[in-house]
Amino acid sequence: MLLAELRANSTKSRVLALLKRSGGSTVDDLTRLLGLAPMTIRQHLTALQRDGLISAREVRRPTGRPHFVFTLTADGEETFPRRYDVLAEMILDEIAFLRPRDLENVDAAGRRRIVLERVAERTAAGYRDRFDGKALSERVRLLAELLQEESGFAEYESTEKGYEVRDYNCVFHKLARSDSEVCHWHLTLMRTLIGADVLHDRSIWAGAECCRFLIAADQRTGKEPGRSNDALAVSGKASPRQVN
């Protein structure tokens, strides 16, 4: 199935999006979430399996028939937004600014880190006007908006201790699996943008359903609210929406 065809088929796209967020769903799960008949769901799942975008795993229950859990394949993951070209362009631009003395007595890993950290700093500088002078709560919201613009699957919520940002789609998925410096670069960018420490405690490349970032409220500004029931959630839309 061509990517353009997939994007034009809203039901298949919604099925893939739900599998992306859940990490795996059954026919019953998808029927309930999409409001479609089980037979219709099965037809779409069959088509997606045929195209190599999803796989099925049999799960036995204590009673009754076994059921199947459907998950994305590697090809299915790659139907979601990726930004390899953007990162490559930024790296090439940054290399042009390097001077020989910047890399003296630095090993290969150190050179990668230097380049990526400078890319993070230069990228953050481009958004400085958007973040400067804002309270931490507003900076977190803006950060979630940026992640949403890039990945289409980001959300955040207030917690008792601060904020939790979740991103269900890694736009550098293949690179992050082979080189942890990419994750370090992304984390540096986030910290620079909001001017506060960010803890990356769950990672997609390590098998989690999302990358989760924790931000304590008692940083820089002491005026952050307590727990809120509001969450900013996205489901592949171009701009975030507020839900309860």
N, C-alpha and C positions, 0 to 999 in steps of 0.2 A: 504493500500500500504506500503510495506516495505521501510525503508529509503534507503537501497541499491538500490532498484528498482527505487526510485524517483531520486536518484543521477545519475543513468544510463540513465534516460530519460531526455535529455537535454532540450526539449521544455517545459515540465512541470516545470523543475527547473528554467528555464528562466521566465516563467509566475510567479512563486512564488517570484522570485527575484524582478521582476518589481512591484508586489503588495507590497512587503516589502518596497521598496524605495518610492513608491508613497503614501502609506497609503490607497489606493483604486483606482481601475481603471475600466473602462467600456470595453466592447468588442471592440468598436471603438479605444480606447486608445491602447489596446494590439495589435490589428490588425496593427495599424500604427507603433508601436514600434518594433514589431517582423517581420513585412513584410509577414505575413501569411494571408490566407483567413479567413473571419469571421467564416465560418463553422468549419474550423480547430480549431480556437481559442475556439469556443463554445464546441467542443468535449473534449478538454483538460480541460476546466472549469467544465464541467459536471463530468469528472472523478475525479477532485480534490475535488469537492463538495461531491461526493459519498464517498470519503475517509475521509471526515471531515476536510480537510485542509483549505478550504476557505468557505465563506458564501456570499450570495447575498442580497443586499438591494435595494429595488425599489425606484427610485427617479423620481418624476414627473416634467415635464418641462412645461413652459408656453404654448407651442404649440407642437403638435405632440404626439407620443406615449411616455409613460414613459420608462425609461431605467433602467438598473441594474448596481450598483457599486459593484464590487467584492473585498472583503478584506480577510486577513488571519484570521483564527480562532486561538485559543490558541494552538491547536495541530499543526497548520500550522507554527506558530512562532517557535515551538520547533524543526522543521526540520532544522533550521539554527544553526550554530556552538554555542555550549555552553561550558563553562569552569568551571562548578561546581566542578568537581573532582580536577582540578588544585588549585582552591582557598582552598578547604578543606585540601589538602595536605600541602599547605603553612601555613595555620592556625595551623595545628597539629605540624608542625616543629617549628613554633614560640612559641607555648605553652611550648615546651620543654626547651626553653631558659628563660622562666619567673622565677623570684625568688619571694618568698612570699612577700617580702617588696615592690615589684613592684605593688602589688594589694591592699596594706593596705589602708583602709578607702576609697575604690573606689566602687561605686555601679555597678550593672550589666551592665548598658549602658556604664559606664566609662571603665569597663573591656573589653567590645567588642571593644570600640574605641582604647584602648591601643594596643590590639592584632593586629587590622587591620592596625593601623598606623605603627607598627613595621614591619608588612608584607610588607607594601608599601616601607618603607625605605630599607629593605633587598632586595626587588625585584629591586628597583632602583639602588642599589649598583652593581647589576649584569650587568647593562647596562652602568655603569659610563664611561668606556673607549670609548664607542660608542658616547657619548654625550659631554664629556669634551672637552673644547677648541673650540667648534663650535659656530658660530654666531647664534643668535636666529632664523633666518630664516631656517637655516640648522637643528636646534634642533626640530623645528616644523615639518619639513619634516620627520625627523627620527621618531618623535612621531606618525605621520600619518601612517608611514610604520608599526610600531609596532601594532597599532590598526587594520590595515589591516590584518596583520598576524593572529591576534586573531579572528576578527569578519568577515572579508571578505567584509565589507560594509562601509569602512571609506573613507573620502575625506577631502581635505583642500584647501583653497584658500587665497590669499593675499587680503586684503581690505584696504580702505583708512586709517583705524586706526590700522591695524595690521594683524591678521590672524583669520580665522574662520575654526574650525575643526568640521566635522560632522560625526557621527557614527550612521548608520541606524540599527545596530544589537547589542543589549545588550547581552553579553555572560553570564551575571549573571541575566537574566531577572526575573526569579521567586524570587530570593533572593532580588533583588532591590525593587520589588513591596512590599515586606513584611518588609524590614529593610533598612532604608535610610543610615545606616552606611556603607553599601556596596558601595553606590555612593560616600560617603565621602572618603572612602578608595581609590577608583579609581581616584578621583580628586586629592587626596594627592599624589598618584603615579605620575600622569601627571605633577603636579607642581614640584615635586622633580626631575623628569627626565629632564625637560627643564629649571629648575632654574628660573622660572618666574611665576607670578600669572596667574591663569586660571579661567575664569568665566563660570560656567555651567548654562546657561540661558534657555535651553530647555531640557526636559527629556522624554524619551520613556515611562517610567512607569507612567508619568503624562498625557500621551495621545498624545504627540507630535510624528511626524513621525520619528524623530531622536533625539539623544542627541547632542546638539550643545555647543561647547566650544569656547569662545572668548579670544584671547590673544593680549594684547596691544603691539604695536611695540616699544614704548619708555620705555622698561624695560632692565636693565643691559647694553645693547648695544644700542647706539643711531644711528646705521648705517643701520637701516632697510629701505627697499624701500617703495615707495608709492604704490598706487593701481596697481595690476597686473591683466591681463585677464586670466592668467594661473591658472588652478585648477588641483589638483591631485585627480583623481577620480578612483574608483574601482567598479567593477560589479561582485564580486564573484571570481576574479582572484587571483592567489597566490601572485603576486607582483604588485605594483601600476604602473599606466601608466600616462603620462602627456598628457592632452588634452587641447584644446583651446576653 
